């Protein structure tokens, strides 16, 4: 994650031309657009948000406080989520943490979709994709948030939808989830 | 884009639906600023436009008229709020709107309005349980869904949210709302949308549930009834048209009307009101009785007592041989007092238990307005009285004086010589 592909996806999602995105000599993701070069995932996302007029971008810069929190989550996605998702045990912990977070929140920052959601969404996408239905069962709140995002065409961008429907069936059938 | 004027009283949760929808769509909805509830909406001009006389009501700038809050909200909404292009999501929006009207609003009103003093407290009120069932349904839905219909905020969210406002403001204190975590999450999400914040200002989630306060109800009734005699008349007419059975079958509609008209109940339903008040003042006597010695309060009673309009009775329990434990017998007395709650205003009693466990009797001296047995005045009071033998006492006789003194001062013995054990005062 936090690689070239993700930057392009987020740019698409915000309705901004991604420009030229590649890894530079030091293997840092770089974006060149309108003869300006920006290094680093978080900085690139910031410039994308500035260029975009999409709902997500506008939300992300709606106040200083929101901006700071969004930045914090993007850093978290780069530094912990992406590397952590490669380790089975760390990944489990991450998912559990996010699930707990989403008990009381609909989105990561504030009460609306922001870049923070996108960054984390793409960071854990492969992780969630590999979960078995039974595993998803233990992350119902995370699943709700994830499913909500993937139903947005601009986020999903033509990928096949991950299946959460067994959860619904299970939830209705046993009626055990509160 | 629709532009127009919305007629409503302030902080009307039904009007919020349209106002929030307008925030999303950008429709220009102006709230009529000179609207006076009970006057504007009763005027001939208003009734010509909106025959029901109900608010919110909407008048477009090009002279079209709409009533019913959901319809107005639909009209001023945009495509996203109506459920987008997908007929299934549109249908879901309708589903939740009906859910709000049929399930949430009746339960919410039945629970909250008595506490606000808008309508009287109902007996065997199941509103709280009803509301909790509804919240549980919502909670289940919102475990797996961010919004109620589709993946965007729609009228479904706005209308269900508006219908829950009273509950979250007045009764769902943190411990009560804790089991509905998903609803809480969703509610806060909606509440904190900038479009919602622009309409629902200074809204605070309940920290401590309201409790029923009969005084509040009385004050509210006085306020509604006192100032506008003419309106009162109209309301009474309306009241007559609705027979009592209907009221019980359709609490929802009745309560809605209560909301709209700020309570249509007649000013007072106290059965004692039909009887002349006379010169005896129960409140004064009760104050003296509570604060002074019996040596003072009992003479005060006979001095002020008005035998023309009030009567003294002795009530003796019919089934004394069934009485076992003293505390159980006492509960029998206090239970009766509770069920007679509404009688307190124009009655006073001292009921005593004589004897000990397994050998005791209950009897009491009662005073109330009127010369006949008071319990027959109201169906609410007829639960207990038949297990007592009632005898009216001659207020002037010495015998009565002795009995009254004995019971009011909690002394002496019963007919068979059992000693006074405990007494309860109904005041």
Boltz contact constraints between the chains, C-beta under 6 A:
constraints:
  - contact:
      token1: [A, 103]
      token2: [B, 181]
      max_distance: 6.0
  - contact:
      token1: [A, 104]
      token2: [B, 185]
      max_distance: 6.0
  - contact:
      token1: [A, 106]
      token2: [B, 146]
      max_distance: 6.0
  - contact:
      token1: [A, 106]
      token2: [B, 189]
      max_distance: 6.0
  - contact:
      token1: [A, 111]
      token2: [B, 189]
      max_distance: 6.0
  - contact:
      token1: [A, 111]
      token2: [B, 192]
      max_distance: 6.0
  - contact:
      token1: [A, 140]
      token2: [B, 143]
      max_distance: 6.0
  - contact:
      token1: [A, 144]
      token2: [B, 144]
      max_distance: 6.0
  - contact:
      token1: [A, 148]
      token2: [B, 146]
      max_distance: 6.0
  - contact:
      token1: [A, 148]
      token2: [B, 151]
      max_distance: 6.0
  - contact:
      token1: [A, 151]
      token2: [B, 151]
      max_distance: 6.0
  - contact:
      token1: [A, 152]
      token2: [B, 151]
      max_distance: 6.0
  - contact:
      token1: [A, 168]
      token2: [B, 144]
      max_distance: 6.0
  - contact:
      token1: [A, 177]
      token2: [B, 143]
      max_distance: 6.0
